[in-house]
């Protein structure tokens, strides 16, 4: 049972990697928070990418809410 689950997870991630490659996320043009997070989320979402899921991450909103260091 564990080996079947492991095989399913590996295939799931390979399909997600294929989707990320087809979208050009491994081209290396952008390497910022949003690009890396979107690539990782695409890989994790696996086959769902082929059913219309197109995850995108924006790190700008997160950075606005972070506390600023005191001066």
PyMOL commands that set and color helices and strands:
alter all, ss='L'
color gray80, all
select helices_A, chain A and resi 2-22+33-51+60-64
alter helices_A, ss='H'
color red, helices_A
deselect
rebuild
show_as cartoon
